[in-house]
Amino acid sequence: MTDQRYLACSDIQFPLHDERSVELWLKVLRGFKPHMVDLVGDLDDSDSVSRWAVGPEKDVSVNDAGAKATREFLKEIRARAPKADIHLFDGNHGWTRHEKYLKDNASQYTEHITPDTLYKYKDVGVEFHYYTDLPYNRFNDMYVHHGNAVSKHSGESVKADMDAWGVSLIRGHSHRLGDYFKTYEITGQRLEGYEIGHMMKESLADYSNQRNWQQGFLYGFVADGKHFLELVPIKDYTCYVAGKKYTA
């Protein structure tokens, strides 16, 4: 089996994204040429229907800035990786927020407005996973989910979810870069987990003044029943992937 290249990102939160970080990740996508791409939740911030949104603009719309940017992002990914197996995972933002708003304020439309209505992922051959789904077995014994737990320190959030689900896990949600490993001596089972950072513009997150966050993403290789994954910090819009330098 040919080595499979893997690339993942999370928590871009359009339209509160960091444009240069997103540009950097897209450059990596083009250069690294992954066979598998995972978008691990909260691409769409869905700020227009958050509990902080007020006034007549609070509504679910295909013209919502976050939904529109997510559609364009999916099309750009498909254009740069035409043969990749791409998965879009919903998070606590995104469709989750839009759906809650519909159920609370316009339940008559819940059968007519769907995640694909907003994101058009089917048009570009992307598989969608709901936030309420269990973690998805992506390859080998590795699962993917946006994540539930949020702890104060890097690596602790993924540890909490791994303890709850009992699996190796790639996740976002915490906006931190971190990993956690655990081996069971008797069974030989080895679990590993990754929190894969974010790519939003932190200055726009005015709901917090204690942002222990790190911009970054994850890449790796999958072959012969094994996987080798590496977190990538973004520093001054520069990163290294598989020994190659990328800048934006």
C-alpha positions in Angstrom: 0.0 0.0 0.0 1.3 3.5 -0.9 1.9 5.8 2.0 -1.1 8.0 2.5 -0.5 11.6 3.3 -2.9 13.2 5.8 -3.6 16.9 6.6 -6.1 18.4 9.1 -7.1 21.7 10.5 -9.7 23.1 12.9 -11.4 26.2 14.3 -10.9 28.6 11.4 -14.3 30.2 12.4 -15.1 32.2 9.2 -15.5 35.2 9.1 -13.3 35.6 12.2 -10.5 33.9 10.5 -6.8 34.8 10.1 -6.5 35.3 6.4 -2.8 34.7 6.2 -2.9 31.6 8.3 -5.6 30.1 6.1 -3.5 31.1 3.0 -0.5 29.3 4.6 -2.6 26.1 5.2 -3.8 26.2 1.6 -0.2 26.5 0.4 0.6 23.4 2.5 -2.3 21.6 0.9 -1.1 22.3 -2.6 2.5 21.4 -1.8 2.0 18.4 0.5 -0.7 16.9 -1.8 -2.6 14.9 0.9 -4.6 11.8 0.1 -6.9 12.6 3.1 -8.0 15.9 4.4 -10.0 16.5 7.7 -11.7 19.8 8.6 -12.2 19.1 12.3 -15.0 21.5 13.2 -15.9 25.2 13.6 -15.0 26.3 10.1 -18.1 28.4 10.2 -18.3 30.5 13.4 -22.0 31.1 12.8 -21.7 34.3 14.8 -24.9 35.6 13.2 -27.0 33.1 15.3 -24.8 33.0 18.4 -26.3 34.0 21.8 -24.4 37.3 21.5 -26.0 38.3 18.2 -28.8 40.8 18.4 -31.1 42.7 16.0 -32.7 42.0 12.6 -29.5 40.4 11.2 -29.8 37.4 13.5 -30.9 34.8 11.1 -29.9 31.6 9.2 -29.1 32.4 5.6 -27.0 31.0 2.7 -25.6 34.6 2.5 -24.3 34.4 6.1 -20.7 35.4 6.0 -19.4 32.3 7.8 -21.5 29.9 5.7 -20.5 31.6 2.4 -16.8 31.6 3.3 -17.0 27.9 4.3 -18.5 27.0 0.9 -15.7 28.9 -0.9 -13.1 27.2 1.3 -14.4 23.8 0.5 -14.3 24.6 -3.3 -10.8 25.8 -3.0 -9.7 22.7 -1.1 -11.2 20.5 -3.8 -9.6 22.5 -6.6 -6.2 22.1 -4.9 -6.7 18.4 -4.0 -9.0 17.0 -6.7 -8.6 13.4 -5.6 -8.4 13.7 -1.9 -10.8 12.0 0.5 -12.2 15.1 2.4 -14.3 15.0 5.6 -16.0 18.0 7.2 -16.8 17.6 10.9 -19.3 19.9 12.5 -18.4 21.5 15.8 -20.2 23.4 18.6 -20.3 26.4 16.2 -21.2 25.8 12.6 -24.4 23.9 11.8 -24.9 23.1 15.5 -25.6 26.8 16.1 -27.7 27.3 13.0 -29.8 24.2 13.7 -30.5 25.4 17.3 -31.6 28.8 16.1 -34.0 27.2 13.6 -35.5 24.8 16.1 -36.0 27.7 18.6 -37.2 30.4 16.1 -38.3 28.8 12.8 -39.0 25.1 13.4 -41.2 25.0 10.2 -38.0 25.3 8.1 -35.9 22.6 9.8 -36.9 20.0 7.2 -35.9 22.3 4.3 -32.7 23.9 5.6 -29.8 21.4 6.1 -26.1 21.5 6.5 -25.7 21.0 2.7 -28.0 24.0 2.1 -25.5 26.2 3.8 -22.2 24.5 2.9 -22.8 22.7 -0.4 -20.3 20.0 0.6 -22.0 17.4 -1.6 -21.2 19.5 -4.7 -17.5 19.1 -4.1 -17.6 15.5 -2.8 -17.0 16.2 0.9 -18.4 13.8 3.6 -20.1 15.6 6.5 -20.2 14.5 10.1 -22.6 16.0 12.7 -21.3 17.2 16.0 -23.7 14.9 17.8 -22.1 11.9 16.0 -19.7 9.7 17.9 -16.0 10.0 16.9 -15.4 8.7 13.4 -12.8 5.9 12.8 -10.7 7.7 10.2 -7.7 5.2 9.8 -6.2 2.4 11.8 -7.3 2.9 15.4 -7.5 6.7 15.1 -10.8 8.6 15.5 -11.8 12.1 14.7 -14.3 14.5 16.4 -14.4 18.2 17.1 -14.2 17.5 20.8 -16.4 18.0 23.9 -14.1 18.7 26.8 -12.3 22.0 27.3 -9.5 22.2 30.0 -7.2 25.0 31.0 -4.0 23.4 29.7 -2.7 22.0 26.4 -3.3 18.3 26.0 -5.7 18.0 28.9 -8.8 18.5 26.7 -8.0 15.6 24.3 -7.0 13.5 27.4 -10.5 14.0 28.8 -12.2 13.0 25.6 -10.0 10.0 25.2 -10.8 8.9 28.8 -14.5 9.3 28.0 -14.5 7.5 24.6 -11.6 5.1 25.1 -10.0 5.7 21.7 -7.1 7.5 20.0 -8.4 10.9 18.9 -7.8 13.9 16.7 -9.8 16.9 17.8 -10.1 20.7 17.8 -12.3 22.9 20.0 -9.7 24.0 22.6 -7.8 26.3 20.1 -4.6 24.8 21.6 -1.8 22.6 20.3 -1.2 19.6 22.4 -0.9 15.8 22.5 -1.4 13.0 25.0 -0.2 9.4 24.9 -1.1 6.4 27.1 0.1 2.8 26.9 -1.5 -0.2 28.7 1.3 -2.6 29.6 -0.8 -5.8 29.9 -2.8 -5.4 26.6 -0.1 -3.5 24.8 -2.7 -1.0 23.7 -1.3 2.5 22.8 -3.6 5.5 22.7 -2.6 8.8 21.3 -4.5 12.1 21.0 -4.0 15.5 19.4 -5.4 19.0 19.9 -4.7 20.6 16.5 -4.9 24.4 17.2 -6.8 27.0 15.4 -6.6 29.6 12.6 -8.9 32.4 13.7 -7.9 36.0 14.2 -7.5 36.1 18.0 -8.1 39.9 18.2 -11.7 39.3 17.0 -12.4 36.9 19.9 -13.4 39.8 22.2 -15.3 37.4 24.5 -12.0 36.5 26.2 -8.9 38.2 27.4 -7.1 35.1 28.5 -6.5 33.3 25.3 -4.1 30.4 26.0 -4.4 29.5 22.3 -2.0 28.4 19.6 -2.3 28.6 15.8 -1.4 25.5 14.0 -2.6 22.2 12.4 -1.7 18.6 11.9 -0.2 16.4 9.2 1.2 12.9 8.9 1.6 9.7 7.0 -0.5 6.5 7.2 1.0 3.2 5.9 1.0 -0.5 6.7 -1.4 -0.3 9.6 0.6 2.5 11.3 0.4 6.3 11.4 2.9 9.0 12.1 1.3 12.3 13.0 2.9 15.7 13.8 1.5 19.0 15.1 2.6 22.1 13.2 2.8 25.4 15.0 2.3 28.5 12.9 4.9 31.2 13.8 4.8 34.6 12.1 2.9 32.9 9.2 5.6 30.4 8.7 5.7 26.6 9.2 7.6 23.5 8.2 5.8 20.4 6.9 7.8 17.2 5.9 11.0 19.2 5.9 9.7 21.9 3.6 9.3 25.6 4.6 6.0 27.4 3.9 5.3 31.1 4.4 2.3 33.4 3.8 
